[in-house]
Amino acid sequence: MRIRFAAAIAAALGGAVTIAITAPSAPKEEVEDPGVEPIVFVKPLKAVLFDHAFHVKQQKGDCEACHDELFEQERGATQRKPDFTMKTMEEEGTYCGRCHEEDLRKDCWSCHIGRSGLRRFRAAHPDVEIPGIEEEKSAGGRPKAD
């Protein structure tokens, strides 16, 4: 649009104006932070999709809002804990229940994507590591999440 307008002005001035056409400045290279890619929990239920980037933005980058008191930094560490259950989230306000206690029973599908959702997620994001899936593969056989 700007180029056409500038060309029209140049033509109106008899072509006496030289127009410098520049490409819009390239966006700054985004730092790829593996810590903000989606997280999929496959234990105790398959599967819950956690939008880490949304929560990082919501907390204005304050990692300490959740780490390490609610969730350990290490991917997969939380789901290995025996108390990482809906029951403890609801009754004790732990993990997701700390902030979402009122929401936990309202809309299951806002977090729980199920096995078919997990298959779709894995197809769309083949490079995202999903702890628990890899452990099942290393134990031999087909991963139970499929």
Buried (B, 14 or more C-beta within 10 A) or exposed (E): EEEEEBBEEBEEEEEEEEEEEEEEEEEEEEEEEEEBBBBBBBBEBBBBBBBBBEBBEEEEEEEEBBEEEBBBEEBBEBBEBEEBBBEBBBEEBBBBBBBBBEEBEEEEEEBBBBBEBBBEBBEEEEEBEBBBBEBBEEEEEEBEBE
